[in-house]
Amino acid sequence: MKKKLLFIGSLPPPIGGVSTINSSFQQLLSDSYEIISFNTSNNQRYVDLYTKIRLKDIIYSILLIWKFLFFAFRNRNTIANIFITSGKAFFRTLLIYFIGYIFQIRFITHVHSKTAGEYFLEKHRIYFFTRFINYFSRKIIVLSNYHKYYFCEHGLDPKKSHIIENFVDYSKYKCNLNTKNNELLYVGRLSKRKGIFDLLNSLKFLKDSDIEFKLHIIGDYDKETTEQQIVQFISSNRLEENILLHGVIFGNKKFELFKKCGIFIFPSHFENSPIVIKEAIASSMAILCSDIDANKLILDPFENKVLHRVGDSADLADKLSLLLKHPKKTNNLMKSSSSINQFDSKIAKTKFVSIINNLSK
């Protein structure tokens, strides 16, 4: 009989970093454990993560906590992996912690947090954040050596902390370099913070310069006004034949686009540890991304990328033009990606199972 393992956190929709890795972990461990999931997502299509908290958000959180009370009662005295962020949603996490403590739930806290720009990362709040994580967690998972250093410097218990990087199942992305084309791929939320308007403006430059290209976009809009702006931009600049909007797609449809496209574009302004870059690596793609720290932390050791200045659509256009005009360079970047295997899910599974086994003793 399989042991029960709880997962607490958001699941798609909407598509985001936490929901994606939560879903991936559950799939990864489902053959070894009885996975019981508590989904904290509100299942809305449009989600702006940086807007002010609204009354309906508060009502939703109250109802969610009420549901969790019964969930914790039914699954008392078990191990739970909880995904947390450092935004205002941590107030809700505190209530989940307290309820779980009452019902003897042993928390593995998966800190899926940035290191700047969020509510509980302010100097007078971060020690509050780390102190409560330490108190309620038997084990803590962080996303990289950098994240561990940063949070331990601000009070996180290093003895409880373990590094498990975001991962992908390489077998789903395996492809033949000879069958790839020079088409472009963007995957992520369609929002200003993700750099989607930088990308669109750069493509306008390419169009005006008579450079041929085709871009595939996977993802949904953060809000309705963004959808209207993007559709209008594509139409007014006659980009309908150059840009294909696939929306949110999963499974083979998504994997096939990764396998066939040669260039991955990721112009985001603000990230944590983006899993889509690792998907691009697993798909042997040349990577063109913004020069933010989160991207460089992953890519600096490798020769598979070209960086552009964040928020600079002209520089992005120049770098994109370089890759489209020089297929030999692009192919060399793709070959470099094909030699990287350290983000495979097998490594993450081994580490996670070891943590659970130590808690079970």
Secondary structure as UniProt FT lines:
FT   STRAND          3..9
FT   HELIX           17..29
FT   TURN            30..32
FT   STRAND          33..39
FT   TURN            49..50
FT   HELIX           55..74
FT   STRAND          79..84
FT   TURN            88..89
FT   HELIX           90..102
FT   TURN            103..104
FT   STRAND          106..111
FT   HELIX           119..121
FT   HELIX           123..136
FT   STRAND          137..142
FT   HELIX           145..153
FT   TURN            154..155
FT   TURN            158..160
FT   STRAND          161..163
FT   HELIX           170..172
FT   HELIX           177..179
FT   STRAND          184..187
FT   TURN            192..195
FT   HELIX           196..208
FT   TURN            209..210
FT   STRAND          215..218
FT   HELIX           224..236
FT   TURN            237..238
FT   TURN            240..242
FT   STRAND          243..247
FT   HELIX           251..260
FT   STRAND          263..266
FT   HELIX           275..282
FT   TURN            283..284
FT   STRAND          286..290
FT   HELIX           293..299
FT   TURN            300..301
FT   STRAND          305..308
FT   TURN            310..311
FT   HELIX           313..325
FT   HELIX           327..338
FT   TURN            342..343
FT   HELIX           345..360
//
